[in-house]
């Protein structure tokens, strides 16, 4: 991605562990690298198509002066988030805060904290088969949109699907949602669990009914499997109720483990023969132990999820492998 660089912006602020630091203040120096697409600005000479680095500098100066943090780590984390929220054309940034007057008591030039933060593209699976199914899905999307660290993107049609697992229950409504987020995968998972809890989701019966089921299907090109979270979502290549909505959003998204696009996976699944007595292709048959798959197989479209919204640290045991290809939308965040 293209870069705007700001070097050694001097700010007088009051960050520090000690009371004296917070009372009298000291000089800090901020270095920034802002990543984004500047081709439009370069071709048109239009500032509206870029990020005004003068405005960025004044924003940093004001934020550093008006807020106090004990740790440089906290100052960097909070400032990075505010910059990413304030300037929509910045997709990712490197931020360093230097503290040359730190109370160390030994000769030194400077100490600093440097971090990289940015927006991440994720795809979520949504399902419900209890009560007002559509209402639960609408509420989930609305609650996601209320979190300023999440930007709602495109959403698929809803499809109605048959339950799997032999537990008598009603049919599911399923769909997929594209988001951009500042949250890590585990932070995002916590948000999803909180929304499920508000919908009175109960995990008392495996394969059982649920008011709301929210899953992380993809997160950038991340591959993660540490026993608590698996990304990409396990066995999605055998789930028609995932692949069909995903094919509406990102047909060219390549599965980072299987190496095939969503379009290819859906075609392969649709080409499988259906034996007598079997579930329809796309059933829940390959689910991982302990994971509650909520939905199943094929169905018909049933409207859209909500209204159109805006357009989005590596965890233990995770790696980054994949990319978006063919005619699918670009991932937009290099991790």
Order of alpha helices (4+ residues) and beta strands (2+ residues): beta-alpha-beta-alpha-alpha-alpha-beta-beta-beta-alpha-beta-beta-beta-alpha-beta-beta-beta-alpha-alpha-beta-beta
